[in-house]
Every structure is written in C-alpha cells, then in structure tokens.
Amino acid sequence: MFQFFSEVRTELSKVVWPTRAETVKYTLIVIVFSLIIAAILGAFDYGLLRLFEALISR
C-alpha cells in the first residue's frame, strides 16, 4: 500500500500543471464555445418547431 502511494506521488510530480492564467483562459474558451453551440442548437430546435407547427396546422 505504501509503495502505491509513493508511486502515485512520483507520477504526480511529473505532471506539468497549467498556470492560473492558462486555466482561466481555457475555462473561458470552453464557456464561450458551449454558449455558441447552445445558441446554434437552440436556433435549430426553434426552427424545426416552427416548421412542424406549420406542417401540422395545414
């Protein structure tokens, strides 16, 4: 058990952790990208809803 945690600590010391600025930058990129995709999918859904309503009302 001790060997496992020792190896985990050794492996974690090899990890290159991002800086605070990089983390903030990548987080903002993910949020903006998610909002853009949500808007595109929302517009597509709204368009399909209107299309089906027009077809059903005929």
PyRosetta script that sets phi, psi and omega in degrees:
from pyrosetta import init, pose_from_sequence

init()
pose = pose_from_sequence("MFQFFSEVRTELSKVVWPTRAETVKYTLIVIVFSLIIAAILGAFDYGLLRLFEALISR")
pose.set_psi(1, -42.8)
pose.set_omega(1, 178.9)
pose.set_phi(2, -62.6)
pose.set_psi(2, -38.3)
pose.set_omega(2, -179.6)
pose.set_phi(3, -64.2)
pose.set_psi(3, -39.8)
pose.set_omega(3, 179.4)
pose.set_phi(4, -58.1)
pose.set_psi(4, -51.0)
pose.set_omega(4, -178.1)
pose.set_phi(5, -67.3)
pose.set_psi(5, -31.8)
pose.set_omega(5, 175.8)
pose.set_phi(6, -64.8)
pose.set_psi(6, -42.5)
pose.set_omega(6, 178.7)
pose.set_phi(7, -68.7)
pose.set_psi(7, -37.1)
pose.set_omega(7, 176.7)
pose.set_phi(8, -61.2)
pose.set_psi(8, -45.7)
pose.set_omega(8, 179.4)
pose.set_phi(9, -62.3)
pose.set_psi(9, -40.1)
pose.set_omega(9, 178.1)
pose.set_phi(10, -63.0)
pose.set_psi(10, -44.7)
pose.set_omega(10, -179.9)
pose.set_phi(11, -66.5)
pose.set_psi(11, -39.9)
pose.set_omega(11, 179.2)
pose.set_phi(12, -66.1)
pose.set_psi(12, -27.6)
pose.set_omega(12, 178.0)
pose.set_phi(13, -71.8)
pose.set_psi(13, -17.8)
pose.set_omega(13, 178.6)
pose.set_phi(14, -85.2)
pose.set_psi(14, -14.0)
pose.set_omega(14, -177.1)
pose.set_phi(15, -70.5)
pose.set_psi(15, 135.8)
pose.set_omega(15, 175.3)
pose.set_phi(16, -94.9)
pose.set_psi(16, 104.9)
pose.set_omega(16, -176.5)
pose.set_phi(17, -82.2)
pose.set_psi(17, 141.3)
pose.set_omega(17, 178.3)
pose.set_phi(18, -71.4)
pose.set_psi(18, 153.8)
pose.set_omega(18, 176.4)
pose.set_phi(19, -74.9)
pose.set_psi(19, 168.8)
pose.set_omega(19, 178.9)
pose.set_phi(20, -61.3)
pose.set_psi(20, -41.7)
pose.set_omega(20, -179.4)
pose.set_phi(21, -63.3)
pose.set_psi(21, -41.6)
pose.set_omega(21, 178.2)
pose.set_phi(22, -64.5)
pose.set_psi(22, -41.7)
pose.set_omega(22, 179.9)
pose.set_phi(23, -62.3)
pose.set_psi(23, -44.2)
pose.set_omega(23, 178.8)
pose.set_phi(24, -63.6)
pose.set_psi(24, -45.2)
pose.set_omega(24, -179.1)
pose.set_phi(25, -59.6)
pose.set_psi(25, -49.1)
pose.set_omega(25, -178.4)
pose.set_phi(26, -68.0)
pose.set_psi(26, -34.1)
pose.set_omega(26, 177.2)
pose.set_phi(27, -64.4)
pose.set_psi(27, -44.2)
pose.set_omega(27, 178.7)
pose.set_phi(28, -64.4)
pose.set_psi(28, -38.6)
pose.set_omega(28, 177.4)
pose.set_phi(29, -61.5)
pose.set_psi(29, -44.1)
pose.set_omega(29, 179.8)
pose.set_phi(30, -64.3)
pose.set_psi(30, -42.0)
pose.set_omega(30, -179.8)
pose.set_phi(31, -64.5)
pose.set_psi(31, -46.8)
pose.set_omega(31, 180.0)
pose.set_phi(32, -63.1)
pose.set_psi(32, -45.4)
pose.set_omega(32, 178.9)
pose.set_phi(33, -60.3)
pose.set_psi(33, -42.5)
pose.set_omega(33, 179.2)
pose.set_phi(34, -63.1)
pose.set_psi(34, -40.9)
pose.set_omega(34, 178.5)
pose.set_phi(35, -65.9)
pose.set_psi(35, -39.1)
pose.set_omega(35, 177.7)
pose.set_phi(36, -64.1)
pose.set_psi(36, -46.5)
pose.set_omega(36, 179.0)
pose.set_phi(37, -62.9)
pose.set_psi(37, -40.8)
pose.set_omega(37, 178.7)
pose.set_phi(38, -62.5)
pose.set_psi(38, -40.5)
pose.set_omega(38, 179.1)
pose.set_phi(39, -66.4)
pose.set_psi(39, -42.0)
pose.set_omega(39, 178.5)
pose.set_phi(40, -63.0)
pose.set_psi(40, -47.5)
pose.set_omega(40, -180.0)
pose.set_phi(41, -66.1)
pose.set_psi(41, -37.5)
pose.set_omega(41, 177.4)
pose.set_phi(42, -63.9)
pose.set_psi(42, -42.3)
pose.set_omega(42, 178.5)
pose.set_phi(43, -65.9)
pose.set_psi(43, -40.7)
pose.set_omega(43, 178.0)
pose.set_phi(44, -63.0)
pose.set_psi(44, -44.2)
pose.set_omega(44, 178.8)
pose.set_phi(45, -63.0)
pose.set_psi(45, -44.1)
pose.set_omega(45, 178.8)
pose.set_phi(46, -62.3)
pose.set_psi(46, -42.4)
pose.set_omega(46, 178.3)
pose.set_phi(47, -62.5)
pose.set_psi(47, -43.9)
pose.set_omega(47, 178.0)
pose.set_phi(48, -65.1)
pose.set_psi(48, -38.0)
pose.set_omega(48, 177.5)
pose.set_phi(49, -59.9)
pose.set_psi(49, -48.5)
pose.set_omega(49, 179.2)
pose.set_phi(50, -62.5)
pose.set_psi(50, -40.2)
pose.set_omega(50, 179.3)
pose.set_phi(51, -62.0)
pose.set_psi(51, -47.8)
pose.set_omega(51, -179.8)
pose.set_phi(52, -67.8)
pose.set_psi(52, -35.6)
pose.set_omega(52, 175.9)
pose.set_phi(53, -63.6)
pose.set_psi(53, -39.3)
pose.set_omega(53, 178.8)
pose.set_phi(54, -67.0)
pose.set_psi(54, -38.5)
pose.set_omega(54, 179.3)
pose.set_phi(55, -69.0)
pose.set_psi(55, -39.0)
pose.set_omega(55, -177.9)
pose.set_phi(56, -72.6)
pose.set_psi(56, -35.0)
pose.set_omega(56, -175.4)
pose.set_phi(57, -74.5)
pose.set_psi(57, -10.1)
pose.set_omega(57, -179.8)
pose.set_phi(58, -72.0)
pose.dump_pdb("model.pdb")
